[in-house]
Amino acid sequence: MKYKDGVIVSMTKMKDNQPVHLSASEKCMNAMLIADELSMKIAGKEVVITSLLDGVHSKNSLHYTGNAFDLRVWIYTEKQRKALLTQLRKKLGIDYDVVDESDHLHIEWDPL
C-alpha cells in the first residue's frame, strides 16, 4: 500500500479547547488492507491512497472522522478497475460504501 504525497494519516485538532487525536479507524484500515490485497491479486499493483483525513469533502464527510479514504484509479485498466470495484463491494459487505467517483474510488465504513 502506498500513500500519495501529502496525505494526512493522523492529526490532532482542538475541540472544546481540548486536543483530539484523529487517525484512520480500525474498520477503515482493514478496508485499506483488503483493497491492497485485491489490487495485487487483480492488477499486480499496490493501491495508492489519495485522501484520508485531508482533502475537500462535504461538511459531514466520513473522511473527517477517519472512516473514509480514496484510491487512485488511473493506474488500472478499465477491466481491472471494474474488477476491483466489484470485488471490494463483495469482500467488504454492506457496512461499507464503495463508490466509483470517476477520478477515484471512495470507500467508507458506514454501517446501517
Phi and psi in radians as a Rosetta constraint file:
Dihedral C 1 N 2 CA 2 C 2 CIRCULARHARMONIC -2.150 0.35
Dihedral N 2 CA 2 C 2 N 3 CIRCULARHARMONIC 2.771 0.35
Dihedral C 2 N 3 CA 3 C 3 CIRCULARHARMONIC -2.092 0.35
Dihedral N 3 CA 3 C 3 N 4 CIRCULARHARMONIC 2.371 0.35
Dihedral C 3 N 4 CA 4 C 4 CIRCULARHARMONIC -1.088 0.35
Dihedral N 4 CA 4 C 4 N 5 CIRCULARHARMONIC 2.499 0.35
Dihedral C 4 N 5 CA 5 C 5 CIRCULARHARMONIC -0.942 0.35
Dihedral N 5 CA 5 C 5 N 6 CIRCULARHARMONIC 2.354 0.35
Dihedral C 5 N 6 CA 6 C 6 CIRCULARHARMONIC 1.665 0.35
Dihedral N 6 CA 6 C 6 N 7 CIRCULARHARMONIC -0.155 0.35
Dihedral C 6 N 7 CA 7 C 7 CIRCULARHARMONIC -1.163 0.35
Dihedral N 7 CA 7 C 7 N 8 CIRCULARHARMONIC 2.290 0.35
Dihedral C 7 N 8 CA 8 C 8 CIRCULARHARMONIC -1.593 0.35
Dihedral N 8 CA 8 C 8 N 9 CIRCULARHARMONIC 2.034 0.35
Dihedral C 8 N 9 CA 9 C 9 CIRCULARHARMONIC -1.757 0.35
Dihedral N 9 CA 9 C 9 N 10 CIRCULARHARMONIC -0.321 0.35
Dihedral C 9 N 10 CA 10 C 10 CIRCULARHARMONIC -2.746 0.35
Dihedral N 10 CA 10 C 10 N 11 CIRCULARHARMONIC 2.692 0.35
Dihedral C 10 N 11 CA 11 C 11 CIRCULARHARMONIC -2.830 0.35
Dihedral N 11 CA 11 C 11 N 12 CIRCULARHARMONIC 2.850 0.35
Dihedral C 11 N 12 CA 12 C 12 CIRCULARHARMONIC -2.135 0.35
Dihedral N 12 CA 12 C 12 N 13 CIRCULARHARMONIC 2.251 0.35
Dihedral C 12 N 13 CA 13 C 13 CIRCULARHARMONIC -2.229 0.35
Dihedral N 13 CA 13 C 13 N 14 CIRCULARHARMONIC 2.835 0.35
Dihedral C 13 N 14 CA 14 C 14 CIRCULARHARMONIC -1.674 0.35
Dihedral N 14 CA 14 C 14 N 15 CIRCULARHARMONIC 2.357 0.35
Dihedral C 14 N 15 CA 15 C 15 CIRCULARHARMONIC -2.438 0.35
Dihedral N 15 CA 15 C 15 N 16 CIRCULARHARMONIC 2.164 0.35
Dihedral C 15 N 16 CA 16 C 16 CIRCULARHARMONIC 0.930 0.35
Dihedral N 16 CA 16 C 16 N 17 CIRCULARHARMONIC 0.706 0.35
Dihedral C 16 N 17 CA 17 C 17 CIRCULARHARMONIC 1.141 0.35
Dihedral N 17 CA 17 C 17 N 18 CIRCULARHARMONIC 0.365 0.35
Dihedral C 17 N 18 CA 18 C 18 CIRCULARHARMONIC -2.198 0.35
Dihedral N 18 CA 18 C 18 N 19 CIRCULARHARMONIC 2.445 0.35
Dihedral C 18 N 19 CA 19 C 19 CIRCULARHARMONIC -1.246 0.35
Dihedral N 19 CA 19 C 19 N 20 CIRCULARHARMONIC 2.377 0.35
Dihedral C 19 N 20 CA 20 C 20 CIRCULARHARMONIC -2.197 0.35
Dihedral N 20 CA 20 C 20 N 21 CIRCULARHARMONIC 2.120 0.35
Dihedral C 20 N 21 CA 21 C 21 CIRCULARHARMONIC -1.565 0.35
Dihedral N 21 CA 21 C 21 N 22 CIRCULARHARMONIC 2.312 0.35
Dihedral C 21 N 22 CA 22 C 22 CIRCULARHARMONIC -2.138 0.35
Dihedral N 22 CA 22 C 22 N 23 CIRCULARHARMONIC 2.476 0.35
Dihedral C 22 N 23 CA 23 C 23 CIRCULARHARMONIC -2.717 0.35
Dihedral N 23 CA 23 C 23 N 24 CIRCULARHARMONIC 3.075 0.35
Dihedral C 23 N 24 CA 24 C 24 CIRCULARHARMONIC -1.067 0.35
Dihedral N 24 CA 24 C 24 N 25 CIRCULARHARMONIC 2.364 0.35
Dihedral C 24 N 25 CA 25 C 25 CIRCULARHARMONIC -1.167 0.35
Dihedral N 25 CA 25 C 25 N 26 CIRCULARHARMONIC 2.835 0.35
Dihedral C 25 N 26 CA 26 C 26 CIRCULARHARMONIC -1.037 0.35
Dihedral N 26 CA 26 C 26 N 27 CIRCULARHARMONIC -0.696 0.35
Dihedral C 26 N 27 CA 27 C 27 CIRCULARHARMONIC -1.123 0.35
Dihedral N 27 CA 27 C 27 N 28 CIRCULARHARMONIC -0.681 0.35
Dihedral C 27 N 28 CA 28 C 28 CIRCULARHARMONIC -1.223 0.35
Dihedral N 28 CA 28 C 28 N 29 CIRCULARHARMONIC -0.758 0.35
Dihedral C 28 N 29 CA 29 C 29 CIRCULARHARMONIC -1.058 0.35
Dihedral N 29 CA 29 C 29 N 30 CIRCULARHARMONIC -0.721 0.35
Dihedral C 29 N 30 CA 30 C 30 CIRCULARHARMONIC -1.067 0.35
Dihedral N 30 CA 30 C 30 N 31 CIRCULARHARMONIC -0.752 0.35
Dihedral C 30 N 31 CA 31 C 31 CIRCULARHARMONIC -1.128 0.35
Dihedral N 31 CA 31 C 31 N 32 CIRCULARHARMONIC -0.643 0.35
Dihedral C 31 N 32 CA 32 C 32 CIRCULARHARMONIC -1.124 0.35
Dihedral N 32 CA 32 C 32 N 33 CIRCULARHARMONIC -0.728 0.35
Dihedral C 32 N 33 CA 33 C 33 CIRCULARHARMONIC -1.131 0.35
Dihedral N 33 CA 33 C 33 N 34 CIRCULARHARMONIC -0.708 0.35
Dihedral C 33 N 34 CA 34 C 34 CIRCULARHARMONIC -1.139 0.35
Dihedral N 34 CA 34 C 34 N 35 CIRCULARHARMONIC -0.744 0.35
Dihedral C 34 N 35 CA 35 C 35 CIRCULARHARMONIC -1.051 0.35
Dihedral N 35 CA 35 C 35 N 36 CIRCULARHARMONIC -0.730 0.35
Dihedral C 35 N 36 CA 36 C 36 CIRCULARHARMONIC -1.144 0.35
Dihedral N 36 CA 36 C 36 N 37 CIRCULARHARMONIC -0.753 0.35
Dihedral C 36 N 37 CA 37 C 37 CIRCULARHARMONIC -1.063 0.35
Dihedral N 37 CA 37 C 37 N 38 CIRCULARHARMONIC -0.800 0.35
Dihedral C 37 N 38 CA 38 C 38 CIRCULARHARMONIC -1.151 0.35
Dihedral N 38 CA 38 C 38 N 39 CIRCULARHARMONIC -0.709 0.35
Dihedral C 38 N 39 CA 39 C 39 CIRCULARHARMONIC -1.081 0.35
Dihedral N 39 CA 39 C 39 N 40 CIRCULARHARMONIC -0.740 0.35
Dihedral C 39 N 40 CA 40 C 40 CIRCULARHARMONIC -1.107 0.35
Dihedral N 40 CA 40 C 40 N 41 CIRCULARHARMONIC -0.721 0.35
Dihedral C 40 N 41 CA 41 C 41 CIRCULARHARMONIC -1.190 0.35
Dihedral N 41 CA 41 C 41 N 42 CIRCULARHARMONIC -0.743 0.35
Dihedral C 41 N 42 CA 42 C 42 CIRCULARHARMONIC -1.398 0.35
Dihedral N 42 CA 42 C 42 N 43 CIRCULARHARMONIC -0.759 0.35
Dihedral C 42 N 43 CA 43 C 43 CIRCULARHARMONIC -2.156 0.35
Dihedral N 43 CA 43 C 43 N 44 CIRCULARHARMONIC -0.107 0.35
Dihedral C 43 N 44 CA 44 C 44 CIRCULARHARMONIC 1.219 0.35
Dihedral N 44 CA 44 C 44 N 45 CIRCULARHARMONIC 0.437 0.35
Dihedral C 44 N 45 CA 45 C 45 CIRCULARHARMONIC -2.280 0.35
Dihedral N 45 CA 45 C 45 N 46 CIRCULARHARMONIC 2.520 0.35
Dihedral C 45 N 46 CA 46 C 46 CIRCULARHARMONIC -1.251 0.35
Dihedral N 46 CA 46 C 46 N 47 CIRCULARHARMONIC 2.542 0.35
Dihedral C 46 N 47 CA 47 C 47 CIRCULARHARMONIC -1.207 0.35
Dihedral N 47 CA 47 C 47 N 48 CIRCULARHARMONIC 2.727 0.35
Dihedral C 47 N 48 CA 48 C 48 CIRCULARHARMONIC -2.092 0.35
Dihedral N 48 CA 48 C 48 N 49 CIRCULARHARMONIC 2.006 0.35
Dihedral C 48 N 49 CA 49 C 49 CIRCULARHARMONIC -1.367 0.35
Dihedral N 49 CA 49 C 49 N 50 CIRCULARHARMONIC 2.145 0.35
Dihedral C 49 N 50 CA 50 C 50 CIRCULARHARMONIC -1.834 0.35
Dihedral N 50 CA 50 C 50 N 51 CIRCULARHARMONIC -0.249 0.35
Dihedral C 50 N 51 CA 51 C 51 CIRCULARHARMONIC -2.781 0.35
Dihedral N 51 CA 51 C 51 N 52 CIRCULARHARMONIC 2.464 0.35
Dihedral C 51 N 52 CA 52 C 52 CIRCULARHARMONIC -2.372 0.35
Dihedral N 52 CA 52 C 52 N 53 CIRCULARHARMONIC -1.534 0.35
Dihedral C 52 N 53 CA 53 C 53 CIRCULARHARMONIC -1.564 0.35
Dihedral N 53 CA 53 C 53 N 54 CIRCULARHARMONIC -0.101 0.35
Dihedral C 53 N 54 CA 54 C 54 CIRCULARHARMONIC -1.820 0.35
Dihedral N 54 CA 54 C 54 N 55 CIRCULARHARMONIC -3.105 0.35
Dihedral C 54 N 55 CA 55 C 55 CIRCULARHARMONIC 1.627 0.35
Dihedral N 55 CA 55 C 55 N 56 CIRCULARHARMONIC 3.033 0.35
Dihedral C 55 N 56 CA 56 C 56 CIRCULARHARMONIC -1.861 0.35
Dihedral N 56 CA 56 C 56 N 57 CIRCULARHARMONIC 2.060 0.35
Dihedral C 56 N 57 CA 57 C 57 CIRCULARHARMONIC -2.358 0.35
Dihedral N 57 CA 57 C 57 N 58 CIRCULARHARMONIC 3.052 0.35
Dihedral C 57 N 58 CA 58 C 58 CIRCULARHARMONIC -1.078 0.35
Dihedral N 58 CA 58 C 58 N 59 CIRCULARHARMONIC 2.760 0.35
Dihedral C 58 N 59 CA 59 C 59 CIRCULARHARMONIC -0.921 0.35
Dihedral N 59 CA 59 C 59 N 60 CIRCULARHARMONIC -0.718 0.35
Dihedral C 59 N 60 CA 60 C 60 CIRCULARHARMONIC -1.759 0.35
Dihedral N 60 CA 60 C 60 N 61 CIRCULARHARMONIC 0.397 0.35
Dihedral C 60 N 61 CA 61 C 61 CIRCULARHARMONIC -1.040 0.35
Dihedral N 61 CA 61 C 61 N 62 CIRCULARHARMONIC 2.482 0.35
Dihedral C 61 N 62 CA 62 C 62 CIRCULARHARMONIC -1.299 0.35
Dihedral N 62 CA 62 C 62 N 63 CIRCULARHARMONIC -0.158 0.35
Dihedral C 62 N 63 CA 63 C 63 CIRCULARHARMONIC -1.008 0.35
Dihedral N 63 CA 63 C 63 N 64 CIRCULARHARMONIC -0.688 0.35
Dihedral C 63 N 64 CA 64 C 64 CIRCULARHARMONIC -1.284 0.35
Dihedral N 64 CA 64 C 64 N 65 CIRCULARHARMONIC -0.152 0.35
Dihedral C 64 N 65 CA 65 C 65 CIRCULARHARMONIC -1.952 0.35
Dihedral N 65 CA 65 C 65 N 66 CIRCULARHARMONIC 0.054 0.35
Dihedral C 65 N 66 CA 66 C 66 CIRCULARHARMONIC 1.433 0.35
Dihedral N 66 CA 66 C 66 N 67 CIRCULARHARMONIC 0.292 0.35
Dihedral C 66 N 67 CA 67 C 67 CIRCULARHARMONIC -1.921 0.35
Dihedral N 67 CA 67 C 67 N 68 CIRCULARHARMONIC 0.283 0.35
Dihedral C 67 N 68 CA 68 C 68 CIRCULARHARMONIC -2.600 0.35
Dihedral N 68 CA 68 C 68 N 69 CIRCULARHARMONIC 2.655 0.35
Dihedral C 68 N 69 CA 69 C 69 CIRCULARHARMONIC -2.634 0.35
Dihedral N 69 CA 69 C 69 N 70 CIRCULARHARMONIC 2.826 0.35
Dihedral C 69 N 70 CA 70 C 70 CIRCULARHARMONIC -2.082 0.35
Dihedral N 70 CA 70 C 70 N 71 CIRCULARHARMONIC 2.578 0.35
Dihedral C 70 N 71 CA 71 C 71 CIRCULARHARMONIC -2.065 0.35
Dihedral N 71 CA 71 C 71 N 72 CIRCULARHARMONIC 2.453 0.35
Dihedral C 71 N 72 CA 72 C 72 CIRCULARHARMONIC -1.162 0.35
Dihedral N 72 CA 72 C 72 N 73 CIRCULARHARMONIC 2.437 0.35
Dihedral C 72 N 73 CA 73 C 73 CIRCULARHARMONIC -2.037 0.35
Dihedral N 73 CA 73 C 73 N 74 CIRCULARHARMONIC -0.336 0.35
Dihedral C 73 N 74 CA 74 C 74 CIRCULARHARMONIC -1.187 0.35
Dihedral N 74 CA 74 C 74 N 75 CIRCULARHARMONIC -0.133 0.35
Dihedral C 74 N 75 CA 75 C 75 CIRCULARHARMONIC -1.419 0.35
Dihedral N 75 CA 75 C 75 N 76 CIRCULARHARMONIC -0.140 0.35
Dihedral C 75 N 76 CA 76 C 76 CIRCULARHARMONIC -1.889 0.35
Dihedral N 76 CA 76 C 76 N 77 CIRCULARHARMONIC 2.660 0.35
Dihedral C 76 N 77 CA 77 C 77 CIRCULARHARMONIC -1.257 0.35
Dihedral N 77 CA 77 C 77 N 78 CIRCULARHARMONIC 2.902 0.35
Dihedral C 77 N 78 CA 78 C 78 CIRCULARHARMONIC -1.046 0.35
Dihedral N 78 CA 78 C 78 N 79 CIRCULARHARMONIC -0.715 0.35
Dihedral C 78 N 79 CA 79 C 79 CIRCULARHARMONIC -1.106 0.35
Dihedral N 79 CA 79 C 79 N 80 CIRCULARHARMONIC -0.779 0.35
Dihedral C 79 N 80 CA 80 C 80 CIRCULARHARMONIC -1.118 0.35
Dihedral N 80 CA 80 C 80 N 81 CIRCULARHARMONIC -0.740 0.35
Dihedral C 80 N 81 CA 81 C 81 CIRCULARHARMONIC -1.058 0.35
Dihedral N 81 CA 81 C 81 N 82 CIRCULARHARMONIC -0.812 0.35
Dihedral C 81 N 82 CA 82 C 82 CIRCULARHARMONIC -1.116 0.35
Dihedral N 82 CA 82 C 82 N 83 CIRCULARHARMONIC -0.713 0.35
Dihedral C 82 N 83 CA 83 C 83 CIRCULARHARMONIC -1.125 0.35
Dihedral N 83 CA 83 C 83 N 84 CIRCULARHARMONIC -0.737 0.35
Dihedral C 83 N 84 CA 84 C 84 CIRCULARHARMONIC -1.096 0.35
Dihedral N 84 CA 84 C 84 N 85 CIRCULARHARMONIC -0.791 0.35
Dihedral C 84 N 85 CA 85 C 85 CIRCULARHARMONIC -1.035 0.35
Dihedral N 85 CA 85 C 85 N 86 CIRCULARHARMONIC -0.838 0.35
Dihedral C 85 N 86 CA 86 C 86 CIRCULARHARMONIC -1.091 0.35
Dihedral N 86 CA 86 C 86 N 87 CIRCULARHARMONIC -0.811 0.35
Dihedral C 86 N 87 CA 87 C 87 CIRCULARHARMONIC -1.200 0.35
Dihedral N 87 CA 87 C 87 N 88 CIRCULARHARMONIC -0.638 0.35
Dihedral C 87 N 88 CA 88 C 88 CIRCULARHARMONIC -1.085 0.35
Dihedral N 88 CA 88 C 88 N 89 CIRCULARHARMONIC -0.818 0.35
Dihedral C 88 N 89 CA 89 C 89 CIRCULARHARMONIC -1.046 0.35
Dihedral N 89 CA 89 C 89 N 90 CIRCULARHARMONIC -0.743 0.35
Dihedral C 89 N 90 CA 90 C 90 CIRCULARHARMONIC -1.156 0.35
Dihedral N 90 CA 90 C 90 N 91 CIRCULARHARMONIC -0.856 0.35
Dihedral C 90 N 91 CA 91 C 91 CIRCULARHARMONIC -1.247 0.35
Dihedral N 91 CA 91 C 91 N 92 CIRCULARHARMONIC -0.674 0.35
Dihedral C 91 N 92 CA 92 C 92 CIRCULARHARMONIC -1.371 0.35
Dihedral N 92 CA 92 C 92 N 93 CIRCULARHARMONIC -0.552 0.35
Dihedral C 92 N 93 CA 93 C 93 CIRCULARHARMONIC 1.445 0.35
Dihedral N 93 CA 93 C 93 N 94 CIRCULARHARMONIC -2.981 0.35
Dihedral C 93 N 94 CA 94 C 94 CIRCULARHARMONIC -1.263 0.35
Dihedral N 94 CA 94 C 94 N 95 CIRCULARHARMONIC -0.279 0.35
Dihedral C 94 N 95 CA 95 C 95 CIRCULARHARMONIC -1.387 0.35
Dihedral N 95 CA 95 C 95 N 96 CIRCULARHARMONIC -0.093 0.35
Dihedral C 95 N 96 CA 96 C 96 CIRCULARHARMONIC -2.070 0.35
Dihedral N 96 CA 96 C 96 N 97 CIRCULARHARMONIC 2.494 0.35
Dihedral C 96 N 97 CA 97 C 97 CIRCULARHARMONIC -1.798 0.35
Dihedral N 97 CA 97 C 97 N 98 CIRCULARHARMONIC 2.247 0.35
Dihedral C 97 N 98 CA 98 C 98 CIRCULARHARMONIC -2.125 0.35
Dihedral N 98 CA 98 C 98 N 99 CIRCULARHARMONIC 1.937 0.35
Dihedral C 98 N 99 CA 99 C 99 CIRCULARHARMONIC -2.106 0.35
Dihedral N 99 CA 99 C 99 N 100 CIRCULARHARMONIC 2.261 0.35
Dihedral C 99 N 100 CA 100 C 100 CIRCULARHARMONIC -1.487 0.35
Dihedral N 100 CA 100 C 100 N 101 CIRCULARHARMONIC 1.903 0.35
Dihedral C 100 N 101 CA 101 C 101 CIRCULARHARMONIC -1.684 0.35
Dihedral N 101 CA 101 C 101 N 102 CIRCULARHARMONIC 0.341 0.35
Dihedral C 101 N 102 CA 102 C 102 CIRCULARHARMONIC 1.233 0.35
Dihedral N 102 CA 102 C 102 N 103 CIRCULARHARMONIC -0.838 0.35
Dihedral C 102 N 103 CA 103 C 103 CIRCULARHARMONIC -1.751 0.35
Dihedral N 103 CA 103 C 103 N 104 CIRCULARHARMONIC -0.022 0.35
Dihedral C 103 N 104 CA 104 C 104 CIRCULARHARMONIC -2.912 0.35
Dihedral N 104 CA 104 C 104 N 105 CIRCULARHARMONIC 2.879 0.35
Dihedral C 104 N 105 CA 105 C 105 CIRCULARHARMONIC -1.747 0.35
Dihedral N 105 CA 105 C 105 N 106 CIRCULARHARMONIC 2.312 0.35
Dihedral C 105 N 106 CA 106 C 106 CIRCULARHARMONIC -1.878 0.35
Dihedral N 106 CA 106 C 106 N 107 CIRCULARHARMONIC 2.243 0.35
Dihedral C 106 N 107 CA 107 C 107 CIRCULARHARMONIC -2.227 0.35
Dihedral N 107 CA 107 C 107 N 108 CIRCULARHARMONIC 2.255 0.35
Dihedral C 107 N 108 CA 108 C 108 CIRCULARHARMONIC -2.446 0.35
Dihedral N 108 CA 108 C 108 N 109 CIRCULARHARMONIC 2.559 0.35
Dihedral C 108 N 109 CA 109 C 109 CIRCULARHARMONIC -1.567 0.35
Dihedral N 109 CA 109 C 109 N 110 CIRCULARHARMONIC 1.989 0.35
Dihedral C 109 N 110 CA 110 C 110 CIRCULARHARMONIC -2.531 0.35
Dihedral N 110 CA 110 C 110 N 111 CIRCULARHARMONIC 1.288 0.35
Dihedral C 110 N 111 CA 111 C 111 CIRCULARHARMONIC -1.120 0.35
Dihedral N 111 CA 111 C 111 N 112 CIRCULARHARMONIC 2.640 0.35
